[in-house]
Amino acid sequence: MTSTSKVFAKEFEQLLDLQQVRDALYFLKQDNEQTTKDQIEVTEVEAPPFKEETRAAYFKEKLAAFGLDDLKTDDEGNVYGIRKGSGSGPTVVIAAHLDTVFPAGTNVKAKIEDGIVYAPGIGDDGRGLAVLLTLLRTLEANKIETEGDIVFLADVGEEGLGDLRGMKAYFRDNTYVDGFISVEPGSPGDLIYCGVGSKRYNVTFKGKGGHSFGDFGTSSAIHAAGRAIASLADLTVPKDPKTTYNVGTIHGGTSINTIAQHAGFQLDLRSVSSEALAELESNALALIEEAAQAEGEARQQPGSISVTTELVGDRPAGSQPKDAPIRHIALKAAEVLGIEVEREEPLSTDANVPISLGIPALTLGGGGNSGGHHTLEEFFDPTDAFYGPQRILLALLGMVGIKDAVAPLLPVQN
């Protein structure tokens, strides 16, 4: 494989030779304070799981100020519009998710202490949404015209049981996409180009139940669930491709002296390989069925325990080769800014969907230092956070090209 230092070196020299690109990078540095203000403002608009409408409406107004074409809210709740290029380049989507993990009524008011912003959701993904706005500001302020179209997308359902519903809906309705960038909280050097797929199940066992002493010997839903969990815990999975399983919650029973009628658990299965994930899923479901049968047979009551497995999460896995052009574009964008790429391990993000469809896609860090994600103590430090948007801007411009100056590096897929 050609070394990173040489791939697209000439093209990025051409980009940085353009005064308007250098001015745009400087603009992003100067805009750091405003970007943080945007981040606080959007974070303080609630966006609980499956109830992102208020934040979506707020963000749509923000996007409308930039005159995007075909600005809309789709049936799933995604908000997006197009910044048109010359028509001779690829279409690239840049996205950040609207939803948070926090339920309605959570106090999302930001507080600032010693320059650090504290608020649930301030990083994930308040940062990503704020980055979209600063990118639009610098493109407009510096009158940058691109060859390809750029779609600015604020999507729903990225977190938890949202199951990437917004991104699935977008790609179901839009088939013209040639490249994709998801912006998440993280270092400006983050570069995620492989997606961790997952299957999530609610597993429920049911039986007759009874009194722990008077009906002793009756099959127990809890005992069946315990057999299943013990079997799952003994599963062997490959280390490469990395494949994992986890029973995350358990429930059931009525009292200490009751043979349980109902019991169950939530099961999370993950892999970077679609094939490995499918094999794990098949094995896990078989063990769960066997556990229900084993409990009944152990009590000489075959068929006395039933089990249902409800699929509640289905995130597609996907990978791309290391020599994929989109990866080298992002690597070069970091390199010319002196940013070291330190993290490339697979994650589960909005990029899973396009990657699984064969569309070049990445997840990039929005810059700044954040932590405590998914907790009430979440924080964001905006010091030098502009490096994230700078790297993303260069990667984006590398993909779509500059009108009459720099050709797009990302090929048109369709």
N, C-alpha and C positions, 0 to 999 in steps of 0.2 A: 504494500500500500504506500502511496506517495506520502511523504512526511507532511505533517500539518503545516509546517512553516512555508511550504511551497504551494499547497492547494489554495487556489483563489487569491494568491498573493497579489498578482497584477490587478485583478478586479477591485480588490480592497484599496490598493494604492490609488486607483482611479476615483473611487468613492471619496477618499479622504483628500484628494486633490481639489475637490469641489468646495468652494467657499461656503456655499449654502449648507453643505453637510457639516462642515466644521462649525458654522454658526449654530446649526441645530443642536450639536453636541454641547456647545457652550450654553445655549438656551436651557437645556435640560438641567445643567448644573445650577443655573440661576433660578430655575423654577422649583428647586427642591422644597423650599418652604411652602409654596402654593400646593405642590403635590401632597405634602403632609396634611395641609388644611383640607384638601379634597378627601383624603383618606379618612380623616376624623369625621367629616361631614357625612360621608356615605356609610361609615360604620355606625353612626348614631341613628340610622334609619333601619328599623328592625327587618330582618329577613329570615324568619324561622323556617325550618324544613317544610316544604310544600306550601309555604305562605309567603312567597317572595314578591307579591304584587306591588306592595307599597314601594319597596326599593327599586323594583323594575320601572315603575312610573317615574320615580325621581331620576333614575339614571337615564331614562329616555329623554327627559328634558335637557339633561346635560349634553347628550349626544346631539340633540336637535340644534344646539347653538353652533355646531360646526358644519351645518348644511349637508349632512350625509344624504346620499341618494337612497331611496327605497327604505327609509327608516320605518321599522315596524316592531310590533309585539306579536309573536306567533302564537299559535293555539296552545303551545306548551308553557308559554310565559317568557321565552327568550326575547331579548331586545337586541336588534342589530340593524346596522346600516352600512352602506358602501361608500368608501372614498375612491372615486373612479380614477383609473389611470388612463393611459393613452389608448388602451384597448389592444395592445400588442404584447402583453405579458401575462404571467400566471395570476390567478386569483388566490390570495393568501388571507386566511382568517386569523385574527389575533383575538384571544378570548380571555375573560376572567369570570369567575362564577359569582352570582348574586347571593346564593344561600349561605347560611351559617349553620352550625350544629345546635345553636341555642334556642330553647323554646320561647314562645311568645311571652312577653312580660319580663324577660331578662333585662337588667339594667345595662344598657349599652352606651351610656353616657361616658365619654372619654375624660380622663383626668391626666394631667401632665405633671410629672415630678422629675426635676433635674434633667429636663429635656427629653425624658422617656414618656411615651404615650401609652397609657393603660386603658384597654377596653376589650371586651369579648368580641372577637372577629376583626380586630384592628389589623392583624397580619393576614389572616386567612378568611376571606380574600379581599379585605379592604384595600390591601396593598395592590393587588392585581387590578382592581377597578380604577384606582387612582393613577396607575401607570398608563392605562388606556387614555385617560384624559390628558396627561402631560404629553404623550406621544402625539395626540391630535393637535395640541397647542403648538408644539414645535414644528410640525409639518405645515400648519397654516401660517404661523408667524414667519417662517423662512421660505414660504411659497415653493415647497418641494413638490414637483409633479413626478409621478411614478409611471413606469410602463404598465405594470400590472395593477389590478384592483386590490384594495385592502378592505376586508370586511371587519368592522369592529363589533364584537359580539359579547354581550353580558348574558350568561346562561344560567339556567336554574338546575337544581337537582344534582349538584356535583357531590355533595356530602352524603355519607352514610347510606340510608335506605332510599335516598333520592336516585341512586343507582344510575347516575349519568343520564337521567331521562331527558334533560334539556339538550345535551349533546347528541344523544341518539335521535331525538326529534329533528334537530337541525340537519344532520347528515341524511336523514330519511327524506327531507324536503328539498335539500340542496345537493346537487350532484356535480357541480362545476368547480369544486375546490381542488386546488393544486398543491397547497401547503397550509400548515396550521401551526400556530404558536399558542400555547396556554401559559398564562402568567400566574405564578403562584408565589407565596412568600418564600424568600430564600436568598442565598448569596447570589451576587451578579455572575458568579462563575458556575452556578448550577446548570447542568445540561442533561435532561432526562429524555432519552430517545427510545426506551423500551417500556411497555406498559404491563403492569402486574394485573392479570385477570383474576376475577374472584367469582365464586358461587356461594350464596348465603342461604341457609335454610332455617326455617322454624320447624322443629321436630316435636311431634306430640304423640305420646303413648296413652292409650285408654284401656281400662279394664273395669271389672265389676266392683272391686273394692270391698271393704268391710271392716269389722272390728279386729284390732291387732291380736287379740287373744281368742275371742269367740269364733272368728273366721280364719284363724291361722291356717296357712296352706293355700289360701286364695292368691292368685297371681297379683303382683303389685306393679302398677305403672312406674313407680319410682325405681323398683328393682330392675325393671326392663331398661329404663333410661340409664341406670348405673351400669348395666351390662354393656350397653351400646357405647357409653363414654369410655369404659375400660378397654373395649376393643379398638375404638378409634385411637386411644392413646398409644396403642401398640403398633399402629400403622407405620410402615417403612415408606419413606418418600425420597425421591432423588434430591441430591444436593445441587446438581447441575443438569437441567435447569432447576433453579430454586423453586421448591414446591412446599407448601405449608398447610397445616390444618389447626383449628382451634375451636374448642367449645367455650364460648364467651359468657353465656348466662345459662342458668338452670332454674327450673321452677316446678311447682307441683305439690301435691299433698294437702291434707286438711288439718291434721293434728298429729301429735307424736304417737297416739294410739289408734290411728286409722290406717288401714291398708289403702294406699292411694289409688283413686280412680283415674286421676289425670297427672301427668308429669311430662316434662319436655326440656328442651334446650335449644339454643341457637348455635348453629355450626357455620364457621367461616373457612372456606377452602380457597387457596391462592396458588398461582403459579405464573411464571413469565412465559410459559409454553401452553398453547391451547390444547395440545395433545396430552401433555402431562396433567393438566387440569381436568380434562375429560376422564382420564383414567382414574384420578383420585376421586372424582365425583362418583363414578361407577362403583368403586371399591367401598367408599364410605356409605353409600346408600344400601349396598348389599349387607354390610355389617349391621346397619340399623335394623333392617328387616330380620336378619338372623337373631338379633338380640330380643326382638319381640317374640319370635318363635321359641327361643331358648327359655325365656321366662315361663311361658305357658307349659312347655314340656317338662321343665324342672318341677312344676307343681302338679304334674299329671293332668293338666287342663289345656291340651293343645288348642290353639286358636283363641284363647281367652284374652289375649292382649292384641289390640290393633295398633297400628302406627301410621301416621300421616306425615309426609315431608312436603312442606310448602316452600317453593323457591321464592325468596324475597329479595334476592340481589343477584344480578348477572352482569358482571363487568368483563368485557372481552379483553383477552390478552393480546399482545402483539410485540413484535420486535423488528428492528431494522439493522442492516449491516453497518459495521463501523465506518465503511467507506461511503455511506450514503451522503449525497451532496448536501442535504439539509444539515447534517451533523457537522460537516466541514465548514459550512457557512457560519454556524453558530460558534464553532471553535475559533475561526479566524476573527470573527467580530470581537471575541474576548481577547484574543492575542494582541490585536492592534491597539487595544486600550490598556494593555498591561495587566489584564485580569487573568488569574490562574484558574483553570477549570479543575476543580477538586472532586466534584460529585457527579457521577454519571449512573449510579445504580438505578435499577428499575423502580418505578413508583406507580401507584394507581391515581391517575388524574384524568382530566377531560381529554387529554391526548390519546388515551386508550382507544377511543372510538375511531378517530381517523387512522391511527396506526393499524388497527385491526382490519380496516377497509383497504389497506395498501396505499394510503395517502401519506406523503411525507409529513411528519409532525414531531414537535418538540414541546417540552415544558421547560421554561426558563425562569430563573429567580428574579423577583422584582426589585431586589436590592434592599439595603438597610439591614438591621439586625432585629429579628423578631423571635419570640419564643412563647411558651405557654399556650401554644395553639390548642383550641378546643377546651380551654379552661377559662374560668372567670378572671384569672390572673394574666391573661394574654397581654403582651406588650410589644411595642415597636420603637426602635431607636433610629431616627431619621438621619443620623450622622453619615454623610457621604453616600446617602441612599441613591443619589442620581446615577451611580455607576450601573445600576440595574437597567433603568430606562435607556441609558446610552448604549449598552451592549445590545439590548433588544432592538433599538432603532437601527443600528448598523446591520444586525442580522436580517431585519425586516426589509431594509432597503437593498441589501444584497440579494434577497430572494426576488423582489419585484422589479428591481432596476430603477434607474433615474431616466426620465424622458430625455432622449437625444444625447445622453451622456454616458450612461453605464448600462450595459445589457443585463437582463435578469439572469441570475445564476440558477434559478429553479425552473426546470422544464415544465411546460404545460402538459398536464396529464390527460386531458380530454378535450 
